[in-house]
Amino acid sequence: MSALPTVVSEFASAFGAADCALSATAEAAQWVDSALFSRIAADVRARGYSVCPGALPPVLAGGLLEHLHSMSDSRFTRAGVGRKHGHTLNDFVRTDEISWINGESVAGQQWLAWAGALQQHLNRELLLGLFSFESHFAHYGPGDFYRKHMDAFRGEANRVLSLVAYLNPGWQMGEGGELRLFTGPESGAMLSVQPLLGTLVVFLSEEFPHEVLPASRDRYSIAGWFRVNGSNGARVDPPR
């Protein structure tokens, strides 16, 4: 894995030390958890990833879970691979379904405010030049999976940090559904994360392959990505 200082210097050079995070708002301020955010930043700086069981604020986690279960099935669509013209459905790679979070609901607004507060903190501590955030709910039915993949490919400079939040109360060992994060080239270099309500996982998008194992019951999560600004005269970033 590339050392984080190298990654930081590349983005700091491109974007300077200016904080490109979302503007601070009263809504975002209430979700600031400096101790948690500093822990995540320190973990990412030291090893490129952070796993924080039970870290999502209970009020936020509960609101997201309640909203999720109130959503119509029609709000979810089959998840694909790739973007825009390269977007395809591939049952060999993934079989989950997703619903993008756009802030239409109170729970969605609170989630985006919390993510915005984290984004500001990470920009201050790591100088990554994080510019935008996108996320979606993910539903894995029994037996669904997402095979080993990367969230971003080196040099594309779009997704920088991946964020996963789990929304499954009472998840038990043996029910499957773990996130498997491959932390090094050695065959045994991996972490297995249970998708228990409130657990957060943050990792460098270009550095860590990962997969979602099949579960024996419905599994819910949020997947999100902090991005740098890839806009130019020909396109607006991020594409959807």
C-alpha positions, 0 to 999 in steps of 0.5 A: 500500500502506498504511504498516506503522506504521498497520497496527501502530498499529491492532493495538497499539491493539486488543491492547496491547503484550502478547505474545500469541504461543505460550508459549516452549518448549524445542522452539521455542527450538532453532529461534530464528534471531534474525538471520533473524527480525530480517531478516524483521521489518525487511523487513515493516516497511519494505515489507510483504514479505520473500523469503528464499531458502534460509532454512528450516533444512536439518534442518527442510526435509529433515524436512518433505520426507521426511514429505510424501513419506511421506503417503498421497494420501488425506491431501490434499483438493481446495482450495477458496475461502472458509470454512465455509458460504462454502467452494466448489470452483472450478476456475477459481480454483485446482486444488491440493490441501492437507493441514492441519498439526496437529502429529500428526507429528514434522516437523509439530511441528517446523514449528509450533515454528519458526513459533511462534518466528518469531511471538514474534519478530515480535510483539516487534519489530512489535507485531502482536498475532499470536495463532495460526497455521494452515498446510497442505501444498499440492501442485500437480500439473503444470498446477495453478495458483491465480489472483490472489487475496488471503489476507485482505480489509481490515477483517476483522482475521483473517489478518495475515501470510502465510507460504510455505515451499517444499519443492522440491529442484533446481527449475529455471528454466523449470519454472514454478510461480513465486509472483507477488507484486503489490507495487504498482498499476503493471502491472510492480510484481511479484516472481516467486519460484522455489519452491526448497527452503528459500525463505521468503516472508512478506507482509502478508495484506491488502496483496498480491494474488498468484498461483501459476503452473502448473508442468511437474512436481509442486510442494510448499509450505507455506502458513500464516497468522498471525492475530489473535484474532477470537473473540467470544461467538458464535464461536471463532477461527480457523474451519476 
